[in-house]
Amino acid sequence: MNLVRIEPWQERDLDLLRRINAPEMKRHLGGPETEEKVLARHRKYVDFAGTGAGCMFRVVALPEVEAVGSIGYWERVRDGHTVYELGWSILPAYQGRGLATAALTAALDQVRARKTHRYAHAFPSVDNAASNAVCRKAGFTLLGETDVEFPPGRLMRANDWRLDLTPGPE
């Protein structure tokens, strides 16, 4: 049984983004953003789908058919190679049910279908045990700790998780 489905981000998802922008949701990501930044992020998410460089999705829990978070992928240069980076947020009331792992699996299906880059990475904060567990459950390999800039202008100590998107052994 599918726990979630992912749907491309749309205009109607602004309220969901505002709910994700809560202190408890942003404690590992530099804290909540201003309304101006939330509106700019929303516009970026809506417009992102047409760029070919990635996509943001709303995560819909099943069977409730309720929007419970976001997940997305985008291109990033890492060690001189273009890879996909993935990131997600699941609202607190829905955490602990496997929805983030299910959403990540669905997003990885989308990424694999593109057949563009060999690797996908995720960079959860070293302090975010739940997101690090999601990476492990989804089959990512921990490469070690690194510094990433998120939000822009703020360095965060993160774990670098990598997944080979090609079939067969590395």
Backbone torsions as a table, in degrees:
resi	resn	phi	psi	omega
1	MET	NA	133.0	176.4
2	ASN	-74.3	132.4	177.3
3	LEU	-84.9	-27.1	-176.8
4	VAL	-144.8	166.8	161.5
5	ARG	-132.8	153.9	177.6
6	ILE	-114.7	138.8	-177.5
7	GLU	-128.1	138.1	178.7
8	PRO	-53.3	141.3	-178.8
9	TRP	-60.2	136.7	-178.0
10	GLN	-132.1	171.0	178.1
11	GLU	-51.8	-39.1	-175.6
12	ARG	-66.6	-8.1	-174.6
13	ASP	-90.4	5.5	-179.6
14	LEU	-59.3	-43.0	-180.0
15	ASP	-62.3	-38.3	177.0
16	LEU	-61.3	-43.3	179.4
17	LEU	-63.3	-38.5	176.4
18	ARG	-63.3	-38.1	178.1
19	ARG	-68.2	-34.6	177.2
20	ILE	-69.8	-26.3	-176.5
21	ASN	-81.3	32.9	-179.5
22	ALA	-92.2	152.8	-179.1
23	PRO	-52.1	-42.9	-179.0
24	GLU	-68.1	-25.3	178.6
25	MET	-84.4	-24.7	-173.3
26	LYS	-109.2	10.8	-175.2
27	ARG	-64.7	-27.4	178.0
28	HIS	-94.0	-0.8	-173.0
29	LEU	-124.3	29.0	175.1
30	GLY	87.8	5.8	177.8
31	GLY	89.8	170.2	-178.7
32	PRO	-61.2	151.1	177.7
33	GLU	-93.1	159.9	174.8
34	THR	-67.7	162.8	177.2
35	GLU	-59.1	-38.8	178.8
36	GLU	-60.3	-43.1	179.7
37	LYS	-70.6	-35.1	176.9
38	VAL	-63.2	-44.0	178.9
39	LEU	-63.2	-40.0	178.5
40	ALA	-67.0	-40.5	178.2
41	ARG	-63.7	-42.8	178.7
42	HIS	-59.0	-46.5	179.9
43	ARG	-60.5	-43.8	179.0
44	LYS	-60.2	-44.3	179.8
45	TYR	-62.8	-44.8	179.8
46	VAL	-62.3	-45.2	-176.2
47	ASP	-77.2	-18.4	-173.2
48	PHE	-62.0	-38.0	-173.9
49	ALA	-56.7	-33.0	-177.2
50	GLY	-83.9	-1.5	-174.2
51	THR	-84.6	-24.2	-175.1
52	GLY	82.2	-6.0	-177.5
53	ALA	-94.0	-2.8	-178.9
54	GLY	159.6	-170.6	-178.8
55	CYS	-162.3	143.4	170.8
56	MET	-106.0	145.9	-178.6
57	PHE	-131.1	151.7	165.0
58	ARG	-89.5	144.3	178.7
59	VAL	-99.0	124.2	-178.7
60	VAL	-112.0	119.1	179.4
61	ALA	-75.7	140.1	177.2
62	LEU	-117.3	143.8	8.4
63	PRO	-87.5	2.4	-175.8
64	GLU	-63.1	-27.0	-174.5
65	VAL	56.0	50.3	179.9
66	GLU	-120.6	134.1	176.4
67	ALA	-70.5	122.6	-173.0
68	VAL	-125.0	2.1	179.9
69	GLY	168.5	-165.9	-178.9
70	SER	-137.0	156.9	172.2
71	ILE	-152.7	150.1	178.7
72	GLY	-161.1	168.9	174.9
73	TYR	-137.1	150.9	179.7
74	TRP	-154.2	160.4	179.1
75	GLU	-80.2	146.0	178.9
76	ARG	-150.4	143.7	175.1
77	VAL	-90.8	125.3	-178.8
78	ARG	-132.5	119.6	-179.9
79	ASP	53.2	39.4	176.3
80	GLY	82.0	2.7	-179.5
81	HIS	-122.9	142.2	175.6
82	THR	-81.4	128.0	-179.2
83	VAL	-130.6	172.3	169.3
84	TYR	-97.3	137.5	170.3
85	GLU	-108.6	141.6	177.7
86	LEU	-121.8	146.4	176.4
87	GLY	-147.5	153.3	-175.0
88	TRP	-151.2	161.8	174.2
89	SER	-148.2	131.3	175.4
90	ILE	-122.0	129.8	-178.7
91	LEU	-57.0	144.0	-174.7
92	PRO	-51.2	-40.4	-177.8
93	ALA	-63.4	-16.5	-176.0
94	TYR	-112.9	1.4	-179.5
95	GLN	-73.3	155.1	177.5
96	GLY	84.1	8.5	-178.9
97	ARG	-110.6	4.7	-179.1
98	GLY	84.6	8.8	-176.4
99	LEU	-69.7	-37.8	179.2
100	ALA	-64.6	-43.0	178.6
101	THR	-64.4	-41.5	178.5
102	ALA	-64.7	-40.9	178.6
103	ALA	-66.4	-40.3	178.6
104	LEU	-63.6	-42.0	177.4
105	THR	-60.5	-43.0	179.4
106	ALA	-65.3	-41.6	178.7
107	ALA	-66.0	-38.1	177.5
108	LEU	-64.2	-34.4	174.6
109	ASP	-59.8	-41.3	178.2
110	GLN	-64.5	-44.7	-178.6
111	VAL	-63.9	-45.3	179.7
112	ARG	-61.1	-39.0	-178.7
113	ALA	-63.4	-24.9	179.0
114	ARG	-71.4	-29.2	179.5
115	LYS	50.6	44.4	-176.3
116	THR	-104.1	-47.8	-175.8
117	HIS	-125.6	150.2	-177.1
118	ARG	-74.4	-36.1	-172.0
119	TYR	-119.3	149.2	168.6
120	ALA	-116.7	143.5	178.2
121	HIS	-127.3	155.6	169.4
122	ALA	-136.1	145.6	-174.7
123	PHE	-129.8	63.9	177.0
124	PRO	-71.3	150.3	175.4
125	SER	-53.8	144.5	177.7
126	VAL	-60.7	-22.4	-179.3
127	ASP	-88.6	-4.2	-176.6
128	ASN	-96.7	84.3	-176.5
129	ALA	-59.1	-39.8	-177.5
130	ALA	-63.5	-47.9	-179.3
131	SER	-68.6	-33.7	175.4
132	ASN	-65.7	-37.2	176.5
133	ALA	-65.3	-37.3	177.5
134	VAL	-60.2	-44.6	178.3
135	CYS	-58.7	-46.7	-179.3
136	ARG	-61.2	-46.5	-178.7
137	LYS	-64.5	-30.5	-178.8
138	ALA	-84.4	0.0	174.7
139	GLY	93.9	9.5	176.4
140	PHE	-71.2	155.2	176.1
141	THR	-107.4	131.8	178.5
142	LEU	-78.1	119.9	178.3
143	LEU	-90.8	-22.4	-179.1
144	GLY	135.3	-174.1	-179.5
145	GLU	-87.6	151.1	178.4
146	THR	-154.1	166.0	173.2
147	ASP	-100.4	131.7	175.1
148	VAL	-126.7	152.9	179.7
149	GLU	-95.6	108.1	174.9
150	PHE	-161.7	129.0	-12.4
151	PRO	-64.3	171.4	-179.5
152	PRO	-49.1	131.1	-179.4
153	GLY	94.1	-4.9	-178.7
154	ARG	-127.6	121.3	176.0
155	LEU	-81.8	138.4	178.8
156	MET	-126.9	135.5	174.3
157	ARG	-80.2	122.0	-173.8
158	ALA	-132.9	161.0	168.9
159	ASN	-90.7	138.1	177.1
160	ASP	-98.6	107.2	177.8
161	TRP	-103.9	136.9	-178.1
162	ARG	-129.9	143.6	176.1
163	LEU	-129.4	128.8	174.7
164	ASP	-78.8	121.9	-176.2
165	LEU	-86.6	-6.8	-179.0
166	THR	-90.5	147.8	178.6
167	PRO	-72.0	152.1	176.4
168	GLY	88.8	179.2	-177.1
169	PRO	-70.4	155.1	178.2
170	GLU	-66.4	NA	NA
